[in-house]
Amino acid sequence: MKLYSGPLSLFTQKVRIALAEKQLAYERIEVGWSRTDRYLPHHPDVVALNPKCQVPVLVDGELSLYDSTLILEYLEDRYPERPLLPKDPVARARCRQQEAAADEIWFPNIWTLIEARFYPPPPDGADASGAAQAVSELGALYAQLDGALEGRDWYGEAYGVADIGTFVMAQAATVLGAPPPAELPNVSAWMERVQARPPVAAEVQATTAFLARTLAA
Ligand SMILES: N[C@@H](CCC(=O)N[C@@H](CS)C(=O)NCC(=O)O)C(=O)O
């Protein structure tokens, strides 16, 4: 198996964590990325394999697959050992929805913060006006998550893709200056619990080190 991966790509992070949780061996191909040019020029294999020219792309035998949510679903179907989705259809649907919501509802706010706080401002002046709104919307998402975690260890029925997808976004929000509010203890305890898993801890450590090198350069 091969994974085309981006060093700070949150979508790739989800897939790397899932592969490690399932203890699957794979070749990791890191595409080029820089703070100034981002992903340009795109890796030629990624251009050939993904019409959106994005990572992650997974290649497994004759299959090449893009989009992190679909890749997680494929990994579960193809390699069901060490499951990351429940078997029960209702619990499974909920878990898949929570994972997709991390991309579609959490991520747009995080993207606003990435543009405002991480990438160099465009020459015509940064428009950081959306940052305050993004922080406020993330606050509301943290509060919802805190309610959903009341009395339970994991966001899904058991640890799985809902936890991985949501954790990756919450961790990025934290790094970007929007950590979970102190008055939401369920979220903070859950983040510690997720981060105690070795595949997640390794991922956070590697990403933090890469980020520190990038910011120091
Ligand atoms: N919906 C896609 C999003 C993937 C995505 O946005 N990838 C970014 C990196 S995080 C990318 O490769 N961007 C290439 C570019 O902006 O040129 C997924 O879940 O995999």
The ligand as an SDF file (V2000), in Angstrom:
LIG
                    3D

 20 19  0  0  0  0  0  0  0  0999 V2000
  -11.8500   16.4240    0.9620 N   0  0  0  0  0  0  0  0  0  0  0  0
  -10.4580   16.1060    0.8180 C   0  0  0  0  0  0  0  0  0  0  0  0
   -9.6400   17.3600    1.1100 C   0  0  0  0  0  0  0  0  0  0  0  0
   -8.1440   17.1420    0.8550 C   0  0  0  0  0  0  0  0  0  0  0  0
   -7.3560   18.4450    0.8760 C   0  0  0  0  0  0  0  0  0  0  0  0
   -7.9030   19.5520    0.9950 O   0  0  0  0  0  0  0  0  0  0  0  0
   -6.0430   18.3030    0.7580 N   0  0  0  0  0  0  0  0  0  0  0  0
   -5.1570   19.4550    0.7410 C   0  0  0  0  0  0  0  0  0  0  0  0
   -4.1110   19.3220    1.8360 C   0  0  0  0  0  0  0  0  0  0  0  0
   -4.8320   19.3310    3.4290 S   0  0  0  0  0  0  0  0  0  0  0  0
   -4.4110   19.4970   -0.5780 C   0  0  0  0  0  0  0  0  0  0  0  0
   -3.8610   18.4990   -0.9980 O   0  0  0  0  0  0  0  0  0  0  0  0
   -4.3710   20.6510   -1.2320 N   0  0  0  0  0  0  0  0  0  0  0  0
   -3.6520   20.8180   -2.4530 C   0  0  0  0  0  0  0  0  0  0  0  0
   -3.6680   22.2220   -2.9120 C   0  0  0  0  0  0  0  0  0  0  0  0
   -4.2650   23.0560   -2.2110 O   0  0  0  0  0  0  0  0  0  0  0  0
   -3.0980   22.5390   -3.9400 O   0  0  0  0  0  0  0  0  0  0  0  0
  -10.1000   14.9550    1.7570 C   0  0  0  0  0  0  0  0  0  0  0  0
  -10.8150   14.7370    2.7380 O   0  0  0  0  0  0  0  0  0  0  0  0
   -9.1350   14.2400    1.4790 O   0  0  0  0  0  0  0  0  0  0  0  0
  1  2  1  0
  2  3  1  0
  2 18  1  0
  3  4  1  0
  4  5  1  0
  5  6  2  0
  5  7  1  0
  7  8  1  0
  8  9  1  0
  8 11  1  0
  9 10  1  0
 11 12  2  0
 11 13  1  0
 13 14  1  0
 14 15  1  0
 15 16  2  0
 15 17  1  0
 18 19  2  0
 18 20  1  0
M  END
$$$$
